[in-house]
Amino acid sequence: MDEGIKVGGNEEIEAALKEFKAKSAIEQLRPVVKTKVASDLPKMVQLVVKFSGGYIKDEKQANYVLFGLVILMFALTFFFLFKGSNKTKPLPIDLEHIDQRQFVR
């Protein structure tokens, strides 16, 4: 508060100001204890932000990265699952030596 302003001799205001100054001085002397506030962000998002090295700064960017990882995993899964190997050659069949009775069953 500006010291140049005069309150006008009101004793109640002066008493309240003195009380406020005393309380604020006590509060300034108390150590501030910071409690760990549980974040409302999901754990996966927190891990992405933590391990990004500062490149990812908020939840929206972390969600995009996680979505991209999911798409990449699906693509790799489908690639390896449906990847036909062209290196296998069919076995040669010698029709003269095959017993025809095997196919009749």
Helices and strands as residue ranges (DSSP letters): H 11-29, H 43-51, H 59-82, H 101-104
